[in-house]
Amino acid sequence: MTHDAHAVSIVVPLFNEAENVAPLVERISEAMSGYAYRWELILVDDGSSDETIDEIRRMASIAGRHVHLVELVRNYRQTAAMQAGIDAARGDVIVTLDGDLQNDPFDIPRMVARLLNEDLDLVAGWRKDRKEGLLLRRIPSRIANWLIARTTGVRLNDYGCSLKVFRASAIRSIRLYGEMHRFIPAWMATVTTPRRIAEEVVVHHPRVHGKSKYGISRTFRVILDLVFVFFFMRYRTRPGHFFGGIGLGALAGGLLILAYLLGLKLVFDEDIGTRPLMFVGFFLVIAGFQMILTGLLAEVVTRIYHESGTAPAYLARPSAKTGPDDGWHIAAR
């Protein structure tokens, strides 16, 4: 793909953001109005309980056929909504951003240009001047960013910014589920080199309407997710090595303890039946066998997963089919 031949798909997950839909579409349209290449806007309604979906339909009828709706049957949360938008996207470049108007769409053309000019797979936004509370949002976010960077090896200043620009072929190499949206750069590092991941300073606005529904809310949740990220990045195709290593260590420790106690009994005729160390030895032996067995079962599950595929992370309502040349915004020549 060259800079002169590309199409951009902008994906925005929305949950109870009725007040923000109209200004969001207008702002994106204004930012992309002079863009020289094809682009489309995909708005994903994540099972909203307010008038969000009605606002999306209204704005789509006003803005044009390049505004598309993906309607999820219920609230699947941000990661699944983002994956639904990525699945619906047709562009060579995929952009994601929040629907709360805190990300600035005018940053999109610059980030897309950097992705293409520098031959990158991901350009992540960095909210350097973040317009949120220091104690409840910014400090926990800084702690989370430091933990993620240390654990994954992908050095970014801001993992939580939803404004990201992807090469479509790269982001489609992974599937997003659970709470993976927090760690997309880390997951991207499993299919590309960190050298093809860059960071761009972006504008961040304070929220005007509504309240936050998505994002990193508590540092301890990030820590729990990091455990899974660490395991998945290093042992996803060989979980037996992880569990087996722990099991062998516990088994070896338990056998050494029991051998030591057996020596005391046979050589010095000491009473070992009531010693706490004996219970520790038996516990380590049993735990070691259990961990090894867990590793074997994990290997079986992993092979089944890789050979049979996965279930979808969301369900969406059927929508009108769009041809490959339909539903794009094309700047007037």
C-alpha positions in Angstrom: 0.0 0.0 0.0 1.4 3.4 -0.9 0.5 6.8 0.4 -1.3 7.6 -2.9 -3.6 4.6 -2.8 -5.4 4.0 0.5 -8.8 4.3 2.2 -9.4 5.2 5.8 -12.0 3.6 8.1 -12.8 5.5 11.3 -14.2 3.3 14.1 -16.0 4.8 17.1 -17.6 2.6 19.8 -20.5 4.4 21.5 -22.4 3.5 24.7 -25.0 6.0 26.0 -23.5 9.0 24.2 -26.7 10.4 22.6 -25.6 14.0 23.4 -22.3 13.5 21.7 -23.3 11.8 18.5 -24.2 14.9 16.5 -21.2 17.0 17.4 -18.9 13.9 17.0 -20.1 13.3 13.4 -19.9 17.0 12.6 -16.4 17.3 14.0 -15.1 14.2 12.2 -16.7 15.4 8.9 -15.1 18.8 9.4 -11.6 17.3 10.1 -11.8 14.9 7.1 -13.7 17.1 4.6 -10.7 18.0 2.6 -9.0 14.6 2.9 -7.8 13.6 -0.6 -8.6 9.9 -0.2 -11.6 7.7 0.5 -12.8 7.5 4.0 -15.8 6.1 6.0 -17.1 6.5 9.5 -18.3 3.4 11.4 -20.3 4.1 14.5 -20.8 1.1 16.7 -23.7 1.2 19.2 -22.7 -1.0 22.1 -26.2 -1.8 23.3 -27.0 1.8 24.5 -30.1 2.3 26.6 -30.6 5.9 25.7 -31.2 7.6 22.3 -27.7 7.0 20.9 -28.8 4.7 18.1 -31.6 7.1 17.0 -29.0 9.9 16.9 -26.7 7.7 14.8 -29.4 7.0 12.3 -30.4 10.6 12.1 -26.8 11.8 11.6 -26.2 9.1 9.0 -29.1 10.4 7.0 -27.8 13.9 7.2 -24.0 13.3 6.7 -24.2 10.8 3.9 -23.7 7.1 2.9 -20.2 7.1 4.2 -21.5 7.0 7.8 -22.3 3.4 8.8 -24.0 1.9 11.8 -23.1 -1.3 13.5 -25.7 -2.2 16.1 -24.8 -4.7 18.8 -27.7 -6.6 20.4 -26.5 -5.8 23.9 -23.7 -4.1 25.8 -20.5 -6.1 25.2 -18.2 -3.3 26.4 -15.5 -1.4 24.6 -13.2 -4.2 23.4 -16.0 -6.2 21.6 -17.5 -3.0 20.2 -14.1 -2.0 18.8 -13.7 -5.4 17.3 -17.1 -5.2 15.7 -16.1 -1.9 14.0 -12.8 -3.3 12.8 -14.6 -6.3 11.3 -16.9 -3.9 9.5 -14.1 -1.6 8.3 -13.0 -1.8 4.6 -10.1 0.6 4.6 -6.4 -0.1 4.3 -6.0 2.1 7.4 -8.2 1.8 10.5 -8.6 4.6 13.0 -10.2 4.2 16.4 -11.3 6.9 18.8 -13.7 7.5 21.7 -17.1 8.9 21.2 -16.9 11.4 24.1 -15.4 14.2 22.1 -12.2 14.1 24.2 -10.1 12.9 21.2 -9.7 15.5 18.5 -10.4 14.2 14.9 -8.2 16.8 13.5 -5.2 14.7 14.7 -6.3 11.8 12.4 -4.9 13.0 9.0 -1.5 13.7 10.6 -1.3 10.3 12.3 -2.4 8.5 9.1 0.3 10.3 7.2 2.9 9.3 9.7 1.8 5.7 9.6 2.2 5.6 5.8 5.3 7.7 5.4 7.2 5.9 8.1 5.9 2.4 7.1 4.5 1.7 10.6 1.8 -0.7 11.8 0.5 1.4 14.6 0.6 5.1 15.6 -0.8 5.5 19.2 -2.1 8.8 20.5 -0.3 10.3 23.6 -2.5 12.7 25.6 0.5 14.6 26.9 -1.7 17.4 28.3 -4.5 15.3 29.7 -7.7 17.2 30.6 -8.8 15.0 33.5 -8.5 14.8 37.3 -5.1 14.3 38.7 -5.9 11.9 41.6 -8.6 9.7 40.2 -7.6 9.5 36.5 -4.1 10.8 35.7 -2.1 9.3 38.5 -3.7 5.8 38.2 -3.2 6.0 34.5 0.5 6.8 34.9 1.0 3.9 37.2 -0.8 1.6 34.8 1.2 2.9 31.8 4.5 2.2 33.7 3.4 -1.3 34.7 2.3 -2.2 31.2 5.5 -0.9 29.6 7.6 -2.8 32.1 5.7 -6.0 31.6 5.2 -6.0 27.9 8.4 -4.3 26.8 6.5 -1.9 24.5 7.5 1.6 25.7 4.7 4.0 25.3 3.7 7.0 27.5 -0.1 6.5 27.1 -1.7 3.1 26.7 -5.2 4.4 27.5 -5.7 6.8 24.6 -8.3 5.3 22.3 -7.1 7.5 19.3 -4.9 5.0 17.4 -4.2 4.5 13.7 -3.5 1.0 12.5 -2.5 -0.7 9.3 -5.5 -2.9 8.6 -3.5 -6.0 7.8 -1.7 -5.8 11.2 -4.7 -5.1 13.4 -6.7 -7.9 11.7 -3.9 -10.3 12.6 -5.2 -10.3 16.2 -8.7 -10.7 17.7 -9.9 -8.4 20.5 -12.0 -9.8 23.3 -12.4 -9.4 27.1 -10.7 -6.2 28.1 -7.9 -6.3 25.5 -8.5 -2.7 24.3 -6.2 -1.5 27.2 -3.3 -3.4 25.8 -3.7 -3.2 22.0 0.0 -2.0 21.5 1.2 -5.0 23.5 -1.0 -7.4 21.5 0.2 -5.7 18.3 3.8 -6.5 19.4 2.9 -10.2 19.1 2.4 -9.9 15.3 4.8 -7.1 14.5 8.1 -5.7 15.8 7.9 -2.9 18.4 10.0 -0.8 15.9 6.9 -0.5 13.8 4.9 1.0 16.7 5.1 4.7 17.3 3.5 7.4 19.5 2.1 10.8 18.5 1.2 13.7 20.8 -2.5 14.4 20.3 -4.9 17.1 21.6 -7.1 16.1 24.5 -10.3 17.9 25.4 -12.3 17.8 28.7 -15.5 15.9 28.6 -18.5 18.2 28.0 -21.5 15.9 27.9 -22.2 12.7 29.9 -19.8 10.7 32.0 -17.1 8.2 31.3 -18.2 4.6 30.7 -15.0 3.1 29.3 -11.3 3.2 30.1 -8.9 2.3 32.8 -10.9 2.9 36.0 -8.8 1.2 38.7 -5.1 0.3 38.8 -5.8 -3.1 40.4 -7.9 -4.1 37.4 -4.9 -3.3 35.2 -2.7 -5.4 37.4 -5.0 -8.4 37.0 -5.2 -7.9 33.2 -1.4 -7.6 33.1 -1.0 -11.1 34.6 -3.0 -12.5 31.6 -1.0 -10.3 29.1 2.3 -11.5 30.6 1.2 -15.1 30.4 -0.4 -14.8 26.9 2.6 -13.0 25.3 5.1 -15.5 26.6 3.3 -18.8 26.9 0.2 -18.7 24.7 1.5 -21.5 22.4 3.3 -23.4 25.2 1.4 -23.1 28.5 2.8 -26.4 29.6 6.2 -24.7 30.0 4.7 -22.2 32.4 2.8 -24.6 34.6 5.2 -27.4 34.1 8.2 -25.2 35.3 6.3 -24.3 38.5 5.3 -27.9 39.0 8.8 -29.3 38.5 10.2 -26.7 40.9 7.6 -27.6 43.6 8.0 -31.3 43.0 11.8 -31.1 43.3 11.5 -29.1 46.5 9.0 -31.5 48.0 11.1 -34.6 47.1 14.3 -33.0 48.6 12.4 -32.3 51.9 11.1 -35.8 52.0 14.5 -37.3 51.2 16.0 -35.2 54.0 13.4 -36.4 56.5 13.9 -40.0 55.3 17.6 -39.7 56.0 16.9 -38.4 59.5 14.7 -41.4 60.1 17.0 -44.1 58.7 20.3 -42.7 59.9 19.5 -41.0 63.2 16.2 -42.8 64.0 14.5 -39.5 64.7 10.7 -39.1 64.9 9.5 -37.3 61.8 5.8 -38.0 61.8 4.8 -34.8 63.6 7.2 -32.4 62.0 5.6 -29.5 60.0 8.4 -29.9 57.4 6.9 -33.3 56.5 3.6 -31.8 55.7 5.3 -29.1 53.6 7.1 -31.8 51.7 4.0 -33.7 50.9 2.1 -30.5 50.0 4.9 -29.5 47.5 4.9 -33.0 45.9 1.1 -33.0 45.5 1.1 -29.3 44.2 3.9 -30.2 41.8 2.0 -33.1 40.3 -1.1 -30.9 40.0 0.7 -28.1 38.2 2.3 -30.5 35.8 -1.2 -32.0 35.1 -2.6 -28.4 34.6 0.2 -27.8 32.1 -0.8 -30.9 30.1 -4.4 -29.9 30.1 -3.5 -26.4 29.1 -1.5 -27.7 26.1 -4.5 -29.8 25.0 -6.8 -26.7 25.3 -4.3 -24.6 23.4 -4.1 -27.0 20.5 -7.9 -27.3 20.3 -8.1 -23.5 20.3 -5.6 -23.1 17.5 -7.1 -25.9 15.4 -10.8 -25.1 15.7 -11.0 -21.3 15.9 -12.9 -19.1 18.4 -16.5 -18.1 19.1 -17.4 -14.5 18.2 -17.0 -11.9 20.9 -20.2 -10.1 20.0 -23.5 -10.4 18.0 -24.7 -7.6 15.8 -28.0 -7.0 14.1 -28.1 -7.4 10.3 -27.5 -4.3 8.3 -27.8 -3.3 4.6 -24.9 -4.6 2.5 -22.5 -2.1 1.1 -20.5 -2.8 -2.0 -16.7 -2.3 -2.1 -17.2 1.0 -4.0 -20.2 2.3 -2.1 -20.5 4.2 1.1 -17.2 6.1 0.9 -16.6 9.9 1.3 -14.6 11.1 -1.6 -13.3 14.6 -1.7 -14.4 16.7 -4.7 -11.6 17.0 -7.3 
